[in-house]
Amino acid sequence: MVSLTLKYPAPGAPELALRVKELLMGSGFKRVDEDRERGLDHGAWVPLMLMYPEADIPVCQLSVQSKRDGNYHYNLGKALAPLKGEGVLIMGSGSATHNLRAPRIVDGIVPWALEFDTWLKDALLQGRYEDVNCYQEKAPHAKMAHPWPDHFYPLHVAMGAAGENAKAKLIHHSWQLGALSYASYQFNSAS
């Protein structure tokens, strides 16, 4: 068996971390902790490794709060919206569907995953962000698509950071194992 160790030694961004804390606390988030010891999560370094293979960009990662909801994370993003004008790329990564315990198939897509993915695409492209924030009540098969929300809430942060009138655009779509949707969206400000 071959052991593979990947490293992504991007420099940290302590000034940006302080700016993030300032924006969040200024928007009413009462507790914003910093963890200077924790490295990057695979949800951050995997896409960054593909986008910036030289690891030459400073990176600041924001953790999601699994016990909170979509509205909470959308509001996190709204608080961070000023960073766009300061040259900061705000990126959320996870999966459009993410249930690693669900039965998978090699040929085709399981119906529950396709229904959730289609609902999400329609909601985003139609600008129904409040529906996405309340996906657990509004989306078909929400609990099956995301038994744990930690791979979905980064979308809410990115959506909030883009602004209320931002337009979503599907920029990539692929499936793996019949149940994992890697639909990717870009949000462009309406202004």
N, C-alpha and C positions, 0 to 999 in steps of 0.2 A: 504494500500500500504506500502511495506517495503522499507525503505531507507537504502542504503548500502554505506558506506564510506570506500574506500580503501586507504591505505597509503603505500608508498614505501620509507622509510626513509634512502635511500642509502647516504653515505657520499659524499660530493662533491670532486672534484679533481682540486683544484685551480692551482697546479703546472702543471698539464696536460693541463689545459686551457691556461696557459701562453705558454707552448710548442706548442700547436696548433696554437696560434696566431703567434708565431715566425716562424713556418713552412709556414703558409699561407702568411704572409707578405714577407718572404724570397723567395716565389715563385711568387711574383708579385701581390698578392691581396692587393690593396691599403688601403682598409678600413676593419678592423676586429674589431667589437664591442664586448664587454663583457656585459652580463646582470647577475649580481650576485643575483638578486632578484627573477627571474623567476624560477619556479620549473620545474620538468621534464614533458615533454609532454607524453600523453598516448602512443604515438608511441615508447617511450623509456621505460617507467616503466612497461607496460604490458608484453612485452617479458622478460624483466629483472626479473620481479616477478616470472615468470615460471622457468627461468634459475637459478636464485640466490634468492630463497625465503627468505633467511635470511637478504637480503639487506646489505650484509657485504662487498661489493666491491665499490671502489670509482668510481663515474660516472661523465663524462663530456659530455654534449650534444651539438651537432652542429646543428644550425638551417639551413633549406634549404631556398633558395631565389626563391620564386614562380615566380618572374618576369624574372628570368634568364632561361637558357635552360639546356638540358642534358649535353652538352659539358662543360659548366661552372661547373656543379656539379662533372663531371668526373675529371676535373682538380683540383677541391678541394680535391678529393680523392687522386689523384696522389701526391699532395703536402703533404698529411698526411701519405703516404706510409712508411716513415722511422719509424713511431710509431710501426709498426708490430715488428720490431727488438728490440723495447724497452719494449716489454711485454704488449702492449696495444691491446685489442680486438676492432676491428673496425666493427661495426654492423650497417646495415641500415634496418629499418623496415618501412613497409607501407602495400601495397598489390599489387599483380601482376595486378589485376583489382580493381578499386575502384570508383564506381559510385553509390552512395547511393540513387540517384533519379531515377535510371533506373527501369523499371518494373522487378520484380523478380518472379521466379517460385519456387515451392517446389520440383517438380520432374524434373530432367534434368538440363541442362545448356543452357542459352540463346546463340544463335549462335554467336553474335558479341563478347561476352566475351570469348567463346571457341576459336574463330579465333585469337583474340589478344593474349590470353594466349599461344596458340600453336606457334604463330609467335615469341613471347618473348622467349619461351623455346628453339626453334630451333636456334634463333640468339645467345642466351647465350651459349648453348652447342657447337655451331660451332665457338665460339669466334668472332662473328661479333659485337664487342662492338661499333664500329662507327655507325652501323645501330641502335643499342639501343640508342645511344646518339642522333640520329636524328629520334627517334621513331615517332614523330608527322608527319613526311613526309613519313616514310617507313612502319610503321605498319598499318595493317587493323584496322579500328575502334578505332584509337588512342584517339580521342576526346571523344568518348563514354566510352572507358575503363578508361580514366583519364580526366574528365572535368576540374579538377584542378590538377596540377602536384605535389603538395606537398606530396602526398602519394607514388609517384614514384621516385622522385629525390634521396631519400636515397639509392636506388639501384645503381644509377650512382656514388655516393660517394664511396660506398663499392667496386664497380667494378674498379674504378680508384685507390683506395688504394691497391688493390690486385696486380696491375702491368699489363703492356701491354700483357705479355705472360701468364697471369694467366688462369687457366682452371676453368670453372664453372661446378658445379655438383648440380643437383636437389636433395635436401635432404628431402623435404616434399612437398606434394601436396594435397590440399583439397579445397572443394567449400562450399560456404554457400549461401543460397537463390538463387541459380542458376546463379548468376552474380558476386559474390565476390570470386576471386581466391586467395588462400593463398599459392601459390607456393613459396617455399623458396630455395634459392641457396647459396651454399658455394663456395668461390673462393680460390683456392690453387695456390700459386706461382709455376711457372714452375721450378724454381731452387730448 
